[in-house]
């Protein structure tokens, strides 16, 4: 019964992930096309760069839509701890895409500045890029808020990472709007502000990428829980009166937030095999039902010797 309930909850979670990701996908598709058109027609390199950033969101949307079909699959013989690390890898990939996009934007902006220093003239942008940039800020901030809310409720690191990708796109439109407005107000002699704004956008994207990638290192490197988490898990186990001691408490991340727990407990030598088996199951159930994001528990029972 518990297994069927978990499968149903898992299926509901994946459907929720996919629904909100499809919303972002269509928003990104429309916005990237609109920004690209406005950037080309309105003579704004920073908006063209912003369009590329929005287009990169499409890639991460597709990665989540595809990856979500696999990371929630149950454990099997080849993957005894399940497939949760696929979500971690998807999260890492999103961060990596952001870094690559940022470096591409930075390079293009620096090259444009050098061309300007070589007396190559660049026309000032028109009002169209400014209007589109403002629209982009409002729309992508809204998509960020609804996506991060779902991600936090579902404890999905990939969805939260994608939400931050939406917000980085909204943030990147802010310097785009500012630089375009400055160029419009100050004239052609300040056209250099356009690529300078692109550099600011790139730096903001790199920071967002680091915030996304940093938490994935623990899971990818099989790091264990923090000392505080381990102490809390140990206290739960010691709360059983039959447990006289415990040692070899080991944990490892098996997904972006989930933990696997392996522990040796010591019990009275006179306990029967049936009693120790029942005890180990009760400990497993208590840990799995706790709010410690524990997904798998193995309990080894040993006789207690003073």
FENRAQUI-V743890 format. One record per residue. N is the residue number from 1. RES is the residue in one letter. SS is DSSP state (A for helix, B for strand, O for the rest). NEAR is the number of other ideal C-beta (glycine too) atoms within 10 Angstrom. Layout:
BEGIN
n=N res=RES ss=SS near=NEAR
n=N res=RES ss=SS near=NEAR
END
This chain:
BEGIN
n=1 res=X ss=O near=5
n=2 res=X ss=A near=8
n=3 res=X ss=A near=8
n=4 res=X ss=A near=8
n=5 res=X ss=A near=9
n=6 res=X ss=A near=12
n=7 res=X ss=A near=12
n=8 res=X ss=A near=10
n=9 res=X ss=A near=10
n=10 res=X ss=A near=13
n=11 res=X ss=A near=11
n=12 res=X ss=A near=11
n=13 res=X ss=A near=18
n=14 res=X ss=A near=16
n=15 res=X ss=A near=11
n=16 res=X ss=A near=17
n=17 res=X ss=A near=25
n=18 res=X ss=A near=15
n=19 res=X ss=A near=10
n=20 res=X ss=A near=23
n=21 res=X ss=A near=21
n=22 res=X ss=A near=13
n=23 res=X ss=A near=14
n=24 res=X ss=A near=26
n=25 res=X ss=A near=18
n=26 res=X ss=A near=12
n=27 res=X ss=A near=21
n=28 res=X ss=A near=25
n=29 res=X ss=A near=15
n=30 res=X ss=A near=12
n=31 res=X ss=A near=24
n=32 res=X ss=A near=21
n=33 res=X ss=A near=13
n=34 res=X ss=A near=19
n=35 res=X ss=A near=29
n=36 res=X ss=A near=18
n=37 res=X ss=A near=16
n=38 res=X ss=A near=27
n=39 res=X ss=A near=26
n=40 res=X ss=A near=14
n=41 res=X ss=A near=14
n=42 res=X ss=O near=22
n=43 res=X ss=O near=20
n=44 res=X ss=O near=31
n=45 res=X ss=A near=23
n=46 res=X ss=A near=32
n=47 res=X ss=A near=34
n=48 res=X ss=A near=23
n=49 res=X ss=A near=30
n=50 res=X ss=A near=32
n=51 res=X ss=A near=26
n=52 res=X ss=A near=18
n=53 res=X ss=A near=30
n=54 res=X ss=A near=28
n=55 res=X ss=A near=18
n=56 res=X ss=A near=24
n=57 res=X ss=A near=27
n=58 res=X ss=A near=17
n=59 res=X ss=A near=15
n=60 res=X ss=A near=27
n=61 res=X ss=A near=23
n=62 res=X ss=A near=12
n=63 res=X ss=A near=19
n=64 res=X ss=A near=29
n=65 res=X ss=A near=15
n=66 res=X ss=A near=11
n=67 res=X ss=A near=20
n=68 res=X ss=O near=22
n=69 res=X ss=O near=12
n=70 res=X ss=O near=11
n=71 res=X ss=O near=22
n=72 res=X ss=O near=20
n=73 res=X ss=O near=13
n=74 res=X ss=O near=11
n=75 res=X ss=O near=14
n=76 res=X ss=O near=9
n=77 res=X ss=O near=5
n=78 res=X ss=O near=6
n=79 res=X ss=O near=14
n=80 res=X ss=O near=10
n=81 res=X ss=O near=15
n=82 res=X ss=O near=19
n=83 res=X ss=O near=18
n=84 res=X ss=O near=23
n=85 res=X ss=A near=21
n=86 res=X ss=A near=20
n=87 res=X ss=A near=27
n=88 res=X ss=A near=24
n=89 res=X ss=A near=17
n=90 res=X ss=A near=25
n=91 res=X ss=A near=28
n=92 res=X ss=A near=22
n=93 res=X ss=A near=20
n=94 res=X ss=A near=26
n=95 res=X ss=A near=23
n=96 res=X ss=A near=13
n=97 res=X ss=A near=19
n=98 res=X ss=A near=28
n=99 res=X ss=A near=17
n=100 res=X ss=A near=13
n=101 res=X ss=A near=26
n=102 res=X ss=A near=25
n=103 res=X ss=A near=13
n=104 res=X ss=A near=15
n=105 res=X ss=A near=28
n=106 res=X ss=A near=20
n=107 res=X ss=A near=13
n=108 res=X ss=A near=18
n=109 res=X ss=A near=22
n=110 res=X ss=A near=14
n=111 res=X ss=A near=11
n=112 res=X ss=A near=22
n=113 res=X ss=A near=16
n=114 res=X ss=A near=11
n=115 res=X ss=A near=13
n=116 res=X ss=A near=15
n=117 res=X ss=A near=9
n=118 res=X ss=O near=7
n=119 res=X ss=O near=6
n=120 res=X ss=O near=9
n=121 res=X ss=O near=8
n=122 res=X ss=O near=16
n=123 res=X ss=O near=11
n=124 res=X ss=O near=20
n=125 res=X ss=O near=28
n=126 res=X ss=O near=16
n=127 res=X ss=A near=12
n=128 res=X ss=A near=18
n=129 res=X ss=A near=32
n=130 res=X ss=A near=22
n=131 res=X ss=A near=15
n=132 res=X ss=A near=27
n=133 res=X ss=A near=29
n=134 res=X ss=A near=16
n=135 res=X ss=A near=16
n=136 res=X ss=A near=28
n=137 res=X ss=A near=18
n=138 res=X ss=A near=11
n=139 res=X ss=A near=19
n=140 res=X ss=A near=26
n=141 res=X ss=A near=16
n=142 res=X ss=A near=13
n=143 res=X ss=A near=25
n=144 res=X ss=A near=21
n=145 res=X ss=A near=13
n=146 res=X ss=A near=14
n=147 res=X ss=A near=25
n=148 res=X ss=A near=19
n=149 res=X ss=A near=14
n=150 res=X ss=A near=19
n=151 res=X ss=A near=21
n=152 res=X ss=A near=12
n=153 res=X ss=A near=11
n=154 res=X ss=A near=17
n=155 res=X ss=O near=14
n=156 res=X ss=O near=29
n=157 res=X ss=A near=23
n=158 res=X ss=A near=29
n=159 res=X ss=A near=30
n=160 res=X ss=A near=21
n=161 res=X ss=A near=30
n=162 res=X ss=A near=28
n=163 res=X ss=A near=24
n=164 res=X ss=A near=22
n=165 res=X ss=A near=32
n=166 res=X ss=A near=26
n=167 res=X ss=A near=18
n=168 res=X ss=A near=27
n=169 res=X ss=A near=33
n=170 res=X ss=A near=19
n=171 res=X ss=A near=22
n=172 res=X ss=A near=31
n=173 res=X ss=A near=28
n=174 res=X ss=A near=19
n=175 res=X ss=A near=22
n=176 res=X ss=A near=34
n=177 res=X ss=A near=22
n=178 res=X ss=A near=16
n=179 res=X ss=A near=29
n=180 res=X ss=A near=31
n=181 res=X ss=A near=17
n=182 res=X ss=A near=18
n=183 res=X ss=A near=27
n=184 res=X ss=A near=15
n=185 res=X ss=A near=9
n=186 res=X ss=A near=12
n=187 res=X ss=O near=10
n=188 res=X ss=A near=10
n=189 res=X ss=A near=8
n=190 res=X ss=A near=15
n=191 res=X ss=O near=22
n=192 res=X ss=O near=15
n=193 res=X ss=A near=19
n=194 res=X ss=A near=29
n=195 res=X ss=A near=25
n=196 res=X ss=A near=17
n=197 res=X ss=A near=28
n=198 res=X ss=A near=29
n=199 res=X ss=A near=21
n=200 res=X ss=A near=21
n=201 res=X ss=A near=28
n=202 res=X ss=A near=24
n=203 res=X ss=A near=14
n=204 res=X ss=A near=18
n=205 res=X ss=A near=27
n=206 res=X ss=A near=19
n=207 res=X ss=A near=13
n=208 res=X ss=A near=22
n=209 res=X ss=A near=23
n=210 res=X ss=A near=12
n=211 res=X ss=A near=14
n=212 res=X ss=A near=28
n=213 res=X ss=A near=19
n=214 res=X ss=A near=10
n=215 res=X ss=O near=18
n=216 res=X ss=A near=24
n=217 res=X ss=A near=12
n=218 res=X ss=A near=16
n=219 res=X ss=A near=24
n=220 res=X ss=A near=15
n=221 res=X ss=O near=9
n=222 res=X ss=O near=12
n=223 res=X ss=O near=12
n=224 res=X ss=O near=16
n=225 res=X ss=O near=22
n=226 res=X ss=O near=11
n=227 res=X ss=A near=8
n=228 res=X ss=A near=8
n=229 res=X ss=A near=16
n=230 res=X ss=A near=17
n=231 res=X ss=A near=11
n=232 res=X ss=A near=14
n=233 res=X ss=A near=22
n=234 res=X ss=A near=14
n=235 res=X ss=A near=9
n=236 res=X ss=A near=16
n=237 res=X ss=A near=19
n=238 res=X ss=A near=13
n=239 res=X ss=O near=10
n=240 res=X ss=O near=15
n=241 res=X ss=O near=6
n=242 res=X ss=O near=17
n=243 res=X ss=O near=19
n=244 res=X ss=O near=17
n=245 res=X ss=B near=14
n=246 res=X ss=B near=19
n=247 res=X ss=B near=11
n=248 res=X ss=B near=10
n=249 res=X ss=B near=17
n=250 res=X ss=B near=13
n=251 res=X ss=B near=20
n=252 res=X ss=B near=18
n=253 res=X ss=B near=26
n=254 res=X ss=O near=23
n=255 res=X ss=O near=23
n=256 res=X ss=O near=27
n=257 res=X ss=O near=16
n=258 res=X ss=O near=21
n=259 res=X ss=B near=22
n=260 res=X ss=B near=22
n=261 res=X ss=B near=26
n=262 res=X ss=B near=14
n=263 res=X ss=B near=23
n=264 res=X ss=B near=15
n=265 res=X ss=B near=24
n=266 res=X ss=B near=16
n=267 res=X ss=B near=19
n=268 res=X ss=O near=12
n=269 res=X ss=O near=10
n=270 res=X ss=O near=7
n=271 res=X ss=O near=16
n=272 res=X ss=O near=8
n=273 res=X ss=A near=8
n=274 res=X ss=A near=8
n=275 res=X ss=A near=14
n=276 res=X ss=A near=18
n=277 res=X ss=A near=13
n=278 res=X ss=A near=13
n=279 res=X ss=A near=18
n=280 res=X ss=A near=18
n=281 res=X ss=A near=12
n=282 res=X ss=A near=13
n=283 res=X ss=A near=23
n=284 res=X ss=A near=16
n=285 res=X ss=A near=12
n=286 res=X ss=A near=15
n=287 res=X ss=A near=20
n=288 res=X ss=A near=15
n=289 res=X ss=A near=10
n=290 res=X ss=O near=12
n=291 res=X ss=O near=6
n=292 res=X ss=O near=17
n=293 res=X ss=O near=14
n=294 res=X ss=B near=22
n=295 res=X ss=B near=19
n=296 res=X ss=B near=19
n=297 res=X ss=B near=20
n=298 res=X ss=B near=12
n=299 res=X ss=B near=21
n=300 res=X ss=B near=12
n=301 res=X ss=B near=19
n=302 res=X ss=B near=16
n=303 res=X ss=B near=12
n=304 res=X ss=O near=14
n=305 res=X ss=O near=8
n=306 res=X ss=O near=4
END
